C-alpha cells in the first residue's frame, strides 16, 4: 500500500506501532504534499510520536460517525474521557475509578452519567475499547469488561499521550456553533475567499471520502466541476493513488483496485456485503423483467413493504449459503440490516419516514452471484 494510502486508510501512523512504516511515510510526504495542500486542503501533523493526516470531509454524511458507536451517549463519554486524558502525560498511570469519578462530576448536555445503570457502563466499556484500539491509552493490569457487571471494578491504565492529537483544532470557537453546518462553514474561513479553491477542495474531498457523489441537478456546481475537470481529476487520483474515476450522468465515484484491500471499502469480506451483491442482482433481474421501473433520477422507488418482500424472496432463494447469523435472522430483521448497510454506502435512501425507499444509481453498478457449483450443492433452483 502506498504511503499516502496508509495516511488515508488509518486514523494516524504511530511510531511505537511500527518504526519502519513511520519513517517510510515521513520520508515520502514531500512526494504528495502539494496534492494534499492544493487539491484537498489537508494539513499533516508530524512529531516524534505520530503522523496524522487531517481528513476532513467535503460535507457531513450520516455514515461518517465512529463505526463502533451506535448511541449518542458513547460520543459524550468519549469527549469526557478525552477531557480526562488531556491532563495526563505520556506513560502516566491511572485507574478506572479516577476516570469514572471525573466523568460523574462533569456533564456534557442535560444527561448525567449514572454508573449504577448497566447501559451507561456498557456504553463506557465500548468507549474504553475504542480508545485502546486507537492507542489513546493501554491496559497495564485488569479487565475493564468486568465494569459492565461491577461498578467498583478496577483497571490500571497508562496514557500514551496521543489523545491531545485526536480532536481536530478549529480556528473558531465551537461554542458559537449551533449545528454541524456551522462547522462546515468555519472550515472554509472567510466567505470572500477564492470560491474556486473552495469548490475544488470540496469536490476532491467528496470523491475521496464518499462512496459516490450524486448529481443534484443542473444547478449542482460541484457536479459541474467534476464533469468539466474530469481529465485533471482522473490524472491526479491515478498518479497519487492509482484510483480510477468513473463519471456517469447521475453520479461519480473513485474505483479502488481490488488488490489494495482498503478498510471499509466495498465490496469486502463481510457476509452482509455478499447479501447486498445478491440483492442488487435480484433487483436488476426484476428490472429486466419489467417488474420495476427506473425513475427520472436514475433510482428505483419501492414501498417498504415491497422492499421487504424482495428481501424475503432473496432469503428463500439463497439463504442456505449464508452464515449462521443471517440464516437464522428473520426476513424483517434482515431487511433492517440491509437498509442500514445500503444507506451507509449511499445505495439507498429512505423516504416518507421509511414508508418508501429509493434504491440509488450506485447499486446499479454492482451485482453478485454464487458459482453454479454452490447453488447446485445447496439445492437452489
N, C-alpha and C positions, 0 to 999 in steps of 0.2 A: 504494500500500500504506500502510495506517495506520502511525503511528509505533510503536505497541505491537507490531504485527506485525513491524516491522523488528527490534525487540529480540528477539522470539521466534524469528525466522527466521534470524538471524545470531548468530554467537558474541559479537560486540560491534560497536559502531559507533565507528569510528576517525576522529578529526578530520582527520588528514592525508589520508585517503582521499576525503572529501567534506565540506567545511566546512558547506555549506548543510544537508545531511542531519543532520549532527552537531547543529547549533543548533536545527533543526526538532524533532528528537527530544528534545533537552534542554528546550526550551520547553513541550513537550506533556506531560511527565511528570506534572505535577500533575493532569492530567485522568484518569489511570488509576492513580495511585499507591495509592489506597485499595483498589482491586481487587487489586492485586499483594500488598499487605501483609495484608489481611484474608482474602481468599479463597484465595490461593496461598501466602502466607508467603514471598514472594520479596523479596530485597533488590536494590538497584541501586547499582553502583559508578559514580560520576561524578567525573571530574577533568578537567584541561585537555587530556588526550590522548584519552580514550575514555569511552564509556558502555557498561557491561556489566550485563545482567540475569542474576542468578544463577539459572539454570534448573535446578532440582533435581527429578528425577522422583518420582512418588508411590511407586514401587517399582522396583527394578532389573530390567531386561529384557535379554536377550542381544543384541538389535539396537541397544542404546544405546551401543555402542563407537564408536570412530573409524572411519568407513566406509572410509577409505583403508588401514587396517591389517588384516592377516589373520594375524599371528603375535605371540605374547606378547613376543618379543624386541623388537619395534618399540615396545611400551609401555615396556619397560625403557630402551631407548635414548632415548626421548623424555624420560623422567624425568631421565636423566643429562644430556641436553642442557639441560634447564631448570635443573639444578643449576649447570651451567657458565655459563649466561646470567645467573644470579642476581647474580653479581659484576660484570656488565658494565653500564656506564651507557649511557644513550641516546646514540647516534651513535658509540659506541666501536667501533673496528675490531679484527678478529682474523682469523686464518687457520684453515683447516680442520685443519691439523696440531695446533694448540693444542687444538681440541675432541677430536680422536681420542686425543691423549696424555692428556687429562683423563679421558676415558671408560675408557681402558685401565688407568688407575690407580685407578679407583673401580668397585666391583662393587655390584650390587643382586641379592640372591639368590645362588644357588650357581654360576650360569653366569658364566664370564669372557668378555668380548668379545675376540675374536681377529680382528684386522684382516687377517690373512693368508687368512682364509676368505672366499670370494666371497659366500656367503649373508649373512654379517654385514655386509659392505659394502653389499650390495643393500638390506638392511633399513634401514640407516642413511640411504641416499640417499632412501628413501621418507619417513623421519622429517624429513630436511632439507627436502624439498619441502613437506611438511605445515607445517613451521614457517614457511617463506617464504610460503605461501599464506595462512596466518593472520596474518602480519605480525609474527611474533616476531623476525625477522631478515631481512636482504636481502643479495643478492649485489652486491658492487661490482665484482668482476673475477673471471673464470674460470668454469668449468663443473663443478659437482660431480658430474655424470653420469660424468665420467672416473674418479672414485674407484672405480667399480664394477670397472674393469679395471686400475687402477694405484693401489696403496695409498699411494703417495707424491705423488699429485696434490694441487695446492694451489689454494685458492679464497680470495678476500678477501671477508669478510663485514662487516656492520655491524649492531650491535644497535639495535633500535627502542625498547628499554626497556619493551615491553609484556609481556614474559614474566613479570614479577612479578605480573601480574594474571590470568595464565592459570589457575593452580591455585586451587581453592576452599580457603578457610580453614575449618578445623574448630575447634569450641570445645573438643574433647577431643583428647588425644594419640593420633594414629592408630597409634602403635607399640603401643598397648594393644588394637588391634582384631585379632580372629582371622579374621574373614570379612566379606563385604560387608554381612551383616545387622547387624553391629555399627555400621557406618557409617550404615545407615538408622536404627537406634535412636538414635544420637547426634544425628541431625538434629532429633529431637523433644525433646531435652533431658530434663528431669525427667519420669519416668514418671507423676508425680502431677499433671502439667499438665492443663489443660482438655481432656478427651478429645474433646469436641465440636468444638473448634477443630482438633485434630489430624486427626480424621476428615474434616472439611470441607476442609482444605487438601490432605490426601492424595488425596481424590476429585477435586477440581478439577485437581490436578496430573496424575493418571492420565488424565483425559479430554483434557487439553491435550497430553500428551506421548506418548500411546499411540494406535495406530490404532483400538483398540476396548477397552472394559473389559467382560470377560465376567462373567456371574453365576456365582458358585461354589456356589450352592445357597441354601437357605432361611436358613442361618446367616451369610450374607455381609453383614456390616454396611455395607460400602462400597456394595454394590449397593442395599441397602435405603435408604441415604441418597439415592442417585440417584433412586430411584422416588418417595420422599417429598418431595424438594426439587426435583423436576424443573422446576416452574414458575419458581422463583427462579433456578436454574442456566441455564435457557433465556434468561431475561431478561438475565442477566449476560453470557453469551457473545454474545448478539445485540447488546447495547449496546456492548461494548468491542471486539468483533472481527468482528461480522456473520456469525458462525458459527451454524449451526442444530444443535440437539441432538436426536438420534434415540435413543429408548429402546425396546427390544424385550424380549421375555421372557428372551432369553439374553444380550443384550449391549447396550451403549450406546456411542455414538460422536458426535464432532463432525464435521459435514459442512461443508467449506470451499467457498465458491463457486468455480467453475472459473476465473473471470477473475482470481482472486487469485494463482494460479500460485506457490504456496509451494514452498520447497525440500523435496525428499524426500517429497513428497505422493504420493497415489495416487488416480486414475491419473496417469501422467506420460508423457513422450515417449520413454522407453526402450523398446527393442524387446522386452525381457523382460516389460514391462508389457502390451504388446499380446498377447503369447502367453498371459500369465496370464488376461486377459479372455476370450480364445478358449477356454482350458482350462476355466474355471469355467462357461462357457456349455455346453460339451460335457458337463460333469458334470450340469448342470441337465437337459439333454436325456436323459441316462441315467436320471435320477430320474423324469422324466415317463414314460419307457418301462418303469418298474418294474425296471430292471436294478440299481439301487442303492436303498438304504433309509436314511432318516434315523434316527439313534439317539436315545435319550431326552434326550441333552444338546443336540440340535439339530444335530449334526455328522454326517459320513459317514465310517465306518471302512472302510479298504481295506487289503489286504495290499500290501506294497511292490511285489510282482510285478504285482498288478492296477493299481496306480498307474502303473507304468512302461508297462504295456500301453496305458493311456489316453493317455499322452504320445506313444507311438509312433503310435497312431491319429490323434491330432491333427496330428502332423508330416506324416503321409502325406496328410491331407486339405487342410491349409492351408500347409504348409511352403514351397511355391513362392513365396508372397508375403512371406516373411520376409527379414531382412537376411542377407548372406552368412555372417556368423558363425554364425547359428543354422541356416541351410540346410545348412551343412556339418557341423554338430555331430551326433554320434551320438545316437540316442534315449536311451541310458543317460546320456550327458553332459548332455543337455537336462533329463532328469528330475532330476538332481542340482541343476542350476541352478534349476529350478522349485521344488523342495523348499525350497532356501535362501531364495528370494525370497518364497515364500508364508509361510514361518516369520517372516521379517522383518516382514511386515505382519499377523502373527497370524491368518492364514487357514489355517494348517496346523500340526500338531504331530506329532512322530514318537513312536511307541510301541514298547516292547519292543526297544530298541536299534536302531530303524529298520526292524524287520521288518514293522511296520504303520504306517500314517499315518492321522490323522484330519483330514479337511477340516472346518474350523471354520465356525460360522454366518456370519461376516463375508463369506465367499466367496459366500454365497447372495444377498447384496445387489448383486453385481456381475456383469456379463457384457458380452461384446462380440462383434461380428461384422463381417465385411468387407462393404462395399457390393456389391450384386449385380453391378455392372459389373466390379469387381475379381475376384470369384470366377469369372465367366464368362471374363474375359481370361486367367486362369491355367489354365483348363481344369478347374477344380474342379467336381465333381458337386454 
